[in-house]
């Protein structure tokens, strides 16, 4: 079966026009190398420095483009996912979105403005692009134990004996 001419015309036109535009003095698109794109300015503003470091490591960007002893300080990870606290303006909207990107929601320390979830690192830049996301930081678990200190009642006999 032969492909239709209508299908081939746009492809042929693109092949012919792209080199012609470069010959006219316009810049041709840069060839795609295997390198990952640089992090966006928004990611640099909203992501914690340790999460930025983890993204650079995942992408093989400096300082991870050569042997190094630098390690991102993210307390809880699971493969390519990390436990992250996301500060948001709309908790409900983010809670609906997280399962669609492969994140698992966990109990939050402040459910009115923070969502805690195990989030794939390759989804962090997409999250910071959302308007309702203020910041992303690695979650730090803390153990809070309720200790009640009550005064011990003095025995009446001991109080009388000391007089």
Backbone as CSV, one residue per row, in Angstrom:
resi,resn,N_x,N_y,N_z,CA_x,CA_y,CA_z,C_x,C_y,C_z
1,UNK,0.848,-1.168,0.000,0.000,0.000,0.000,0.901,1.240,0.000
2,UNK,0.647,2.183,-0.916,1.444,3.387,-1.035,0.873,4.473,-0.129
3,UNK,1.760,5.247,0.564,1.244,6.346,1.368,0.670,7.419,0.456
4,UNK,-0.353,8.095,0.920,-0.994,9.126,0.103,-0.087,10.335,-0.030
5,UNK,-0.257,11.059,-1.119,0.549,12.238,-1.397,0.272,13.340,-0.376
6,UNK,-0.960,13.417,0.101,-1.304,14.433,1.091,-0.525,14.231,2.391
7,UNK,-0.222,13.005,2.728,0.544,12.711,3.934,2.012,13.090,3.758
8,UNK,2.554,12.854,2.572,3.975,13.082,2.326,4.327,14.547,2.088
9,UNK,3.424,15.348,1.551,3.733,16.737,1.228,4.230,17.546,2.428
10,UNK,3.571,17.510,3.588,4.100,18.287,4.718,5.494,17.840,5.141
11,UNK,5.760,16.566,5.073,7.067,16.051,5.476,8.141,16.528,4.508
12,UNK,7.864,16.441,3.210,8.819,16.891,2.195,9.044,18.394,2.330
13,UNK,7.990,19.149,2.548,8.105,20.604,2.683,9.004,20.964,3.862
14,UNK,8.828,20.301,5.021,9.660,20.563,6.203,11.119,20.242,5.900
15,UNK,11.351,19.153,5.183,12.728,18.763,4.864,13.379,19.777,3.936
16,UNK,12.613,20.364,3.041,13.170,21.316,2.102,13.328,22.702,2.700
17,UNK,12.384,23.128,3.524,12.387,24.483,4.057,13.424,24.656,5.158
18,UNK,13.626,23.695,6.008,14.548,23.842,7.127,15.976,24.139,6.665
19,UNK,16.566,23.409,5.716,17.906,23.779,5.253,17.910,25.113,4.510
20,UNK,16.832,25.453,3.798,16.770,26.715,3.062,16.770,27.893,4.019
21,UNK,16.076,27.766,5.144,16.044,28.849,6.125,17.436,29.079,6.692
22,UNK,18.193,28.034,6.903,19.549,28.179,7.423,20.453,28.836,6.387
23,UNK,20.215,28.559,5.106,21.018,29.155,4.049,20.707,30.644,3.899
24,UNK,19.481,31.067,4.261,19.100,32.477,4.172,19.648,33.297,5.329
25,UNK,20.428,32.725,6.191,21.013,33.463,7.296,20.291,33.254,8.611
26,UNK,19.177,32.551,8.598,18.485,32.268,9.850,19.176,31.110,10.532
27,UNK,19.046,31.088,11.845,19.650,29.991,12.596,18.791,28.747,12.476
28,UNK,19.405,27.661,12.139,18.708,26.379,12.130,18.622,25.895,13.563
29,UNK,17.614,25.096,13.891,17.525,24.586,15.253,18.762,23.786,15.614
30,UNK,19.194,23.950,16.841,20.377,23.234,17.311,20.086,21.744,17.342
31,UNK,21.028,20.931,16.940,20.797,19.490,17.001,20.655,19.046,18.450
32,UNK,19.813,18.078,18.650,19.573,17.568,19.995,20.729,16.673,20.411
33,UNK,21.334,17.014,21.505,22.360,16.149,22.071,21.703,15.344,23.179
34,UNK,22.394,14.440,23.742,21.828,13.610,24.796,21.728,14.322,26.134
35,UNK,22.235,15.557,26.214,22.265,16.276,27.484,20.871,16.729,27.895
36,UNK,20.623,16.720,29.169,19.342,17.178,29.703,19.328,18.697,29.717
37,UNK,18.145,19.294,29.553,18.079,20.751,29.564,18.411,21.308,30.944
38,UNK,18.852,22.549,30.956,19.158,23.206,32.224,17.869,23.418,33.013
39,UNK,18.000,23.528,34.311,16.827,23.739,35.155,16.257,25.129,34.928
40,UNK,14.949,25.232,34.958,14.288,26.505,34.724,14.503,27.450,35.907
41,UNK,14.300,28.734,35.655,14.444,29.737,36.710,13.415,29.504,37.804
42,UNK,12.217,29.069,37.411,11.167,28.789,38.382,11.580,27.645,39.311
43,UNK,12.213,26.621,38.739,12.678,25.497,39.557,13.739,25.965,40.540
44,UNK,14.603,26.852,40.096,15.652,27.356,40.977,15.071,28.151,42.138
45,UNK,13.941,28.816,41.922,13.312,29.617,42.971,12.524,28.771,43.955
46,UNK,11.783,27.788,43.460,10.842,27.055,44.313,11.402,25.774,44.915
47,UNK,12.459,25.217,44.347,12.999,23.949,44.842,14.078,24.176,45.887
48,UNK,14.055,23.366,46.916,15.096,23.346,47.936,16.434,22.981,47.273
49,UNK,17.545,23.550,47.735,18.853,23.245,47.130,19.175,21.750,47.076
50,UNK,18.744,20.980,48.054,19.030,19.540,48.033,18.229,18.830,46.942
51,UNK,16.998,19.294,46.698,16.204,18.719,45.602,16.804,19.104,44.253
52,UNK,17.316,20.326,44.148,18.005,20.731,42.919,19.216,19.840,42.669
53,UNK,19.941,19.548,43.725,21.111,18.682,43.612,20.699,17.270,43.163
54,UNK,19.599,16.772,43.710,19.110,15.444,43.313,18.694,15.420,41.843
55,UNK,18.070,16.500,41.368,17.701,16.583,39.951,18.946,16.591,39.072
56,UNK,19.956,17.348,39.486,21.194,17.390,38.717,21.862,16.023,38.677
57,UNK,21.813,15.309,39.778,22.395,13.967,39.832,21.652,13.028,38.891
58,UNK,20.315,13.099,38.915,19.496,12.239,38.061,19.779,12.526,36.582
59,UNK,20.045,13.781,36.244,20.273,14.185,34.859,21.740,14.088,34.435
60,UNK,22.640,13.851,35.392,24.062,13.787,35.064,24.665,15.149,34.793
61,UNK,24.091,16.193,35.402,24.603,17.549,35.229,25.651,17.835,36.301
62,UNK,26.493,18.866,36.089,27.520,19.192,37.084,26.920,19.390,38.465
63,UNK,27.532,18.903,39.476,28.850,18.291,39.582,28.851,16.786,39.331
64,UNK,27.736,16.229,38.873,27.622,14.784,38.716,28.017,14.301,37.325
65,UNK,28.559,15.183,36.502,29.030,14.774,35.191,30.419,14.146,35.268
66,UNK,30.976,14.119,36.471,32.263,13.481,36.720,32.223,12.877,38.129
67,UNK,33.163,12.020,38.468,33.142,11.415,39.805,33.168,12.478,40.901
68,UNK,32.308,12.313,41.880,32.221,13.269,42.984,31.742,12.569,44.243
69,UNK,32.038,13.174,45.373,31.571,12.633,46.644,30.332,13.362,47.140
70,UNK,29.850,14.324,46.357,28.665,15.094,46.723,27.442,14.185,46.660
71,UNK,26.630,14.239,47.704,25.416,13.435,47.769,24.275,14.334,48.246
72,UNK,23.156,14.332,47.532,22.020,15.126,48.002,21.542,14.646,49.370
73,UNK,21.238,15.587,50.245,20.781,15.258,51.593,19.253,15.237,51.614
74,UNK,18.711,14.107,51.203,17.263,13.910,51.218,17.018,12.721,52.142
75,UNK,16.416,12.976,53.301,16.308,11.934,54.321,15.579,10.666,53.879
76,UNK,14.487,10.792,53.126,13.689,9.608,52.800,13.523,9.504,51.295
77,UNK,14.136,8.449,50.717,14.021,8.195,49.286,13.654,6.734,49.065
78,UNK,13.098,6.493,47.883,12.762,5.137,47.479,13.011,5.062,45.978
79,UNK,14.212,4.631,45.609,14.574,4.614,44.191,14.672,6.035,43.666
80,UNK,13.838,6.359,42.690,13.851,7.708,42.108,12.751,8.588,42.690
81,UNK,12.183,8.180,43.797,11.161,8.991,44.467,11.694,9.473,45.809
82,UNK,11.166,10.614,46.253,11.590,11.178,47.534,10.369,11.681,48.283
83,UNK,10.441,11.642,49.613,9.364,12.178,50.442,9.555,13.689,50.505
84,UNK,8.568,14.415,49.998,8.690,15.861,49.821,7.488,16.564,50.425
85,UNK,7.755,17.696,51.077,6.695,18.576,51.566,6.489,19.665,50.527
86,UNK,5.262,19.749,50.015,4.916,20.736,48.998,4.038,21.792,49.651
87,UNK,4.517,23.030,49.694,3.714,24.120,50.235,2.857,24.661,49.091
88,UNK,1.538,24.708,49.321,0.604,25.085,48.258,-0.433,26.087,48.744
89,UNK,-1.104,26.702,47.781,-2.223,27.584,48.116,-3.534,26.820,48.082
90,UNK,-3.591,25.723,47.309,-4.802,24.919,47.204,-4.450,23.445,47.403
91,UNK,-4.650,22.971,48.604,-4.314,21.588,48.939,-5.157,20.606,48.132
92,UNK,-6.454,20.879,48.006,-7.360,19.948,47.331,-6.957,19.708,45.882
93,UNK,-6.603,20.777,45.165,-6.228,20.636,43.756,-4.977,19.779,43.598
94,UNK,-3.996,19.981,44.462,-2.768,19.199,44.368,-3.019,17.738,44.758
95,UNK,-3.861,17.516,45.744,-4.178,16.138,46.151,-4.816,15.361,45.001
96,UNK,-5.573,16.032,44.162,-6.176,15.370,42.996,-5.132,15.110,41.915
97,UNK,-4.144,15.995,41.803,-3.141,15.897,40.744,-2.039,14.871,41.043
98,UNK,-1.624,14.750,42.285,-0.476,13.908,42.628,-0.582,12.454,42.165
99,UNK,-1.711,11.779,42.334,-1.765,10.389,41.855,-1.553,10.264,40.343
100,UNK,-1.866,11.292,39.582,-1.696,11.226,38.126,-0.232,11.253,37.705
101,UNK,0.661,11.688,38.584,2.096,11.721,38.250,2.873,10.629,38.969
102,UNK,2.160,9.706,39.609,2.820,8.586,40.270,3.263,8.864,41.688
103,UNK,2.692,9.885,42.312,3.049,10.219,43.693,2.089,9.544,44.661
104,UNK,2.591,9.220,45.834,1.783,8.631,46.896,1.716,9.614,48.051
105,UNK,0.508,10.030,48.409,0.313,11.036,49.449,0.492,10.412,50.826
106,UNK,1.160,11.141,51.709,1.390,10.704,53.090,0.737,11.702,54.043
107,UNK,0.751,11.374,55.316,0.178,12.277,56.320,1.016,13.545,56.401
108,UNK,0.344,14.692,56.379,1.018,15.981,56.350,1.149,16.579,57.742
109,UNK,2.234,17.325,57.997,2.379,17.979,59.290,1.430,19.177,59.440
110,UNK,0.991,19.764,58.326,0.060,20.900,58.348,-0.839,20.758,57.130
111,UNK,-1.972,20.091,57.295,-2.819,19.734,56.168,-3.529,20.921,55.524
112,UNK,-3.411,22.124,56.089,-4.061,23.281,55.483,-3.201,23.945,54.411
113,UNK,-1.867,23.734,54.455,-1.019,24.393,53.464,0.141,23.544,52.955
114,UNK,0.334,22.341,53.513,1.437,21.472,53.093,0.902,20.102,52.717
115,UNK,1.358,19.602,51.578,1.041,18.238,51.150,2.343,17.465,51.186
116,UNK,2.358,16.343,51.899,3.543,15.484,51.977,3.281,14.275,51.096
117,UNK,4.243,13.978,50.216,4.052,12.850,49.292,5.396,12.297,48.832
118,UNK,5.380,11.008,48.447,6.527,10.381,47.779,6.370,10.722,46.300
119,UNK,7.248,11.578,45.805,7.098,12.117,44.454,8.281,11.684,43.596
120,UNK,8.014,11.224,42.363,9.126,10.910,41.457,9.937,12.177,41.170
121,UNK,11.256,12.070,41.258,12.112,13.234,41.052,11.945,13.842,39.666
122,UNK,11.637,13.017,38.668,11.495,13.568,37.324,10.208,14.384,37.148
123,UNK,9.366,14.440,38.167,8.130,15.231,38.112,8.238,16.556,38.869
124,UNK,9.378,16.818,39.497,9.502,18.012,40.326,9.379,19.308,39.531
125,UNK,10.011,19.366,38.361,9.918,20.602,37.570,8.494,20.868,37.108
126,UNK,7.763,19.831,36.776,6.368,20.020,36.382,5.545,20.536,37.566
127,UNK,5.870,20.081,38.762,5.152,20.561,39.948,5.427,22.027,40.232
128,UNK,6.680,22.448,40.123,6.981,23.854,40.417,6.375,24.790,39.385
129,UNK,6.045,24.279,38.221,5.421,25.105,37.184,3.963,25.415,37.517
130,UNK,3.374,24.647,38.420,1.981,24.898,38.816,1.896,26.207,39.600
131,UNK,0.862,26.959,39.342,0.671,28.233,40.017,0.357,28.111,41.491
132,UNK,-0.235,26.983,41.917,-0.614,26.829,43.323,0.515,26.296,44.193
133,UNK,1.650,25.956,43.603,2.790,25.437,44.368,3.723,26.594,44.729
134,UNK,3.989,26.728,46.036,4.887,27.788,46.516,6.324,27.296,46.634
135,UNK,6.507,26.102,47.210,7.863,25.582,47.395,7.819,24.076,47.610
136,UNK,8.973,23.432,47.348,9.146,22.001,47.584,10.415,21.816,48.407
137,UNK,10.302,21.070,49.499,11.451,20.773,50.353,11.413,19.299,50.743
138,UNK,12.583,18.684,50.968,12.580,17.301,51.451,11.891,17.235,52.813
139,UNK,11.033,16.249,52.996,10.349,16.093,54.275,11.336,15.594,55.315
140,UNK,11.263,16.185,56.464,12.090,15.751,57.585,11.146,15.249,58.664
141,UNK,11.240,13.980,58.932,10.369,13.394,59.946,10.900,13.715,61.324
142,UNK,9.993,13.962,62.208,10.384,14.190,63.590,9.462,13.382,64.482
143,UNK,10.001,12.944,65.568,9.224,12.165,66.525,8.786,13.108,67.628
144,UNK,7.500,13.192,67.798,6.955,14.048,68.847,6.277,13.137,69.850
145,UNK,6.738,13.214,71.037,6.151,12.387,72.093,5.490,13.307,73.100
146,UNK,4.277,13.021,73.392,3.567,13.826,74.376,3.984,13.417,75.779
147,UNK,4.657,14.294,76.459,5.085,14.016,77.828,4.340,14.982,78.737
148,UNK,3.609,14.440,79.644,2.892,15.268,80.613,3.633,15.213,81.924
149,UNK,4.029,16.338,82.380,4.665,16.401,83.680,3.650,16.956,84.671
150,UNK,3.311,16.144,85.600,2.370,16.576,86.636,3.117,16.591,87.964
151,UNK,2.838,17.575,88.785,3.515,17.592,90.089,3.103,16.360,90.892
152,UNK,4.073,15.798,91.545,3.766,14.631,92.373,3.203,15.131,93.704
153,UNK,2.062,14.605,94.070,1.473,15.063,95.348,2.312,14.578,96.513
154,UNK,2.532,15.480,97.451,3.289,15.131,98.653,2.374,14.355,99.600
155,UNK,2.925,13.366,100.209,2.140,12.566,101.156,1.852,13.421,102.400
156,UNK,0.627,13.407,102.906,0.291,14.221,104.068,1.139,13.880,105.285
157,UNK,1.472,12.612,105.497,2.270,12.234,106.651,3.686,12.789,106.541
158,UNK,4.242,12.797,105.316,5.611,13.285,105.124,5.655,14.789,105.375
159,UNK,4.594,15.498,105.010,4.549,16.945,105.228,4.465,17.248,106.705
160,UNK,3.682,16.446,107.467,3.540,16.665,108.899,4.846,16.321,109.622
161,UNK,5.547,15.281,109.162,6.767,14.861,109.817,7.886,15.877,109.681
162,UNK,7.866,16.618,108.592,8.947,17.575,108.374,8.760,18.835,109.211
163,UNK,7.607,19.027,109.871,7.381,20.214,110.689,7.905,20.054,112.050
